[in-house]
Amino acid sequence: MEQRLENLEVHVGYLQKTLDDLNAMVLEQARQLRDLTDQVAVLQRALAGVVAAVQESGEQEDSPLR
């Protein structure tokens, strides 16, 4: 009986370690996801600026004043 209890305690210890490791991975992936989301937002704003500049450039070339 005592050996069985000891085996269960060891098993619970391994499960707790696994849970802690998985939790750490989830937290790290959440941080990475936030960082990537921020980077995508920066790239979207930059792309919008480039598109606006290209459109403005095209409008100036088509202007009848030229």
C-alpha positions as CSV (number, residue, x, y, z in Angstrom):
1,M,0.0,0.0,0.0
2,E,2.8,2.4,0.9
3,Q,4.6,1.7,-2.4
4,R,1.4,2.4,-4.3
5,L,0.9,5.7,-2.5
6,E,4.5,6.7,-3.3
7,N,4.0,5.8,-6.9
8,L,0.9,8.0,-7.1
9,E,2.8,10.8,-5.5
10,V,5.6,10.5,-8.0
11,H,3.1,10.4,-10.8
12,V,1.3,13.5,-9.5
13,G,4.7,15.2,-9.3
14,Y,5.3,14.5,-13.0
15,L,1.8,15.6,-13.9
16,Q,2.3,18.9,-12.0
17,K,5.7,19.4,-13.8
18,T,4.0,18.8,-17.2
19,L,1.2,21.2,-16.4
20,D,3.7,23.9,-15.3
21,D,5.7,23.4,-18.5
22,L,2.6,23.6,-20.7
23,N,1.4,26.7,-18.9
24,A,4.8,28.3,-19.5
25,M,4.5,27.5,-23.2
26,V,1.0,28.9,-23.4
27,L,2.1,32.1,-21.8
28,E,5.1,32.4,-24.1
29,Q,2.9,31.8,-27.2
30,A,0.5,34.4,-26.0
31,R,3.3,36.9,-25.7
32,Q,4.5,36.0,-29.2
33,L,1.0,36.3,-30.6
34,R,0.7,39.8,-29.0
35,D,4.0,40.8,-30.5
36,L,3.1,39.5,-34.0
37,T,-0.3,41.2,-33.8
38,D,1.5,44.5,-33.0
39,Q,3.9,43.9,-35.9
40,V,1.0,43.2,-38.3
41,A,-0.7,46.5,-37.2
42,V,2.5,48.4,-37.9
43,L,2.9,46.8,-41.3
44,Q,-0.8,47.6,-42.1
45,R,-0.3,51.2,-41.3
46,A,2.9,51.4,-43.3
47,L,1.2,49.7,-46.3
48,A,-1.7,52.1,-46.1
49,G,0.8,55.0,-46.2
50,V,2.5,53.5,-49.3
51,V,-0.8,52.9,-51.0
52,A,-1.9,56.5,-50.3
53,A,1.4,57.8,-51.6
54,V,1.1,55.8,-54.8
55,Q,-2.5,56.8,-55.4
56,E,-1.6,60.5,-54.8
57,S,1.4,60.2,-57.1
58,G,-0.9,58.7,-59.8
59,E,-3.5,61.4,-59.3
60,Q,-0.8,64.1,-59.8
61,E,0.4,62.5,-63.0
62,D,-3.1,62.4,-64.4
63,S,-3.8,66.1,-63.3
64,P,-4.8,68.3,-66.2
65,L,-2.5,71.0,-64.9
66,R,0.5,69.1,-66.1
